[in-house]
Amino acid sequence: MLLDEGRADLTWLPAGSALKASTSESNWVKGISGLRTGVGEFKHRNHAQISFTREMPDAPPGLYAAVQIQSSFSNLEVVEVVLLVEEDDQWRVVGYNISKNIQLKAAIPLL
C-alpha cells in the first residue's frame, strides 16, 4: 500500500473524481499523512470486512465499497477504512480514515 511506503503523494492521481471535486491534492495528502502520525511502522493487516451501497451522503449515486481492515503498526492497533467507488470500470479511492484503538492502563489498581 502506498501509504505504508510513505507515498501519500502517489495516491492522488488514481483517486476518484468525487474526492478530487471535494478537496485539493495538497489537503488530501496532508490529511491522510496526518492520520498516520504516531501509529509507527506498518506490521500486518487482518480481517477485512467489505460493505457495498449505491448511495453515500453528499456524493453522486454510484456503487461504493467501504473496506474495514484491522491493521497492526509498531505503536498501535487500528481499524483502517478505505472508501472506494466504481468509476471507469475500476475501483477508485474516495476516502480514507483510521480509528485508533486506544487502551488505557490503570497506573494504580482500582478497588
Summary of the structure (lengths in Angstrom):
residues: 111
radius of gyration: 16.2
end to end distance: 45.3
largest distance: 59.7
contacts: 257
relative contact order: 0.19
helix: 19%
strand: 40%
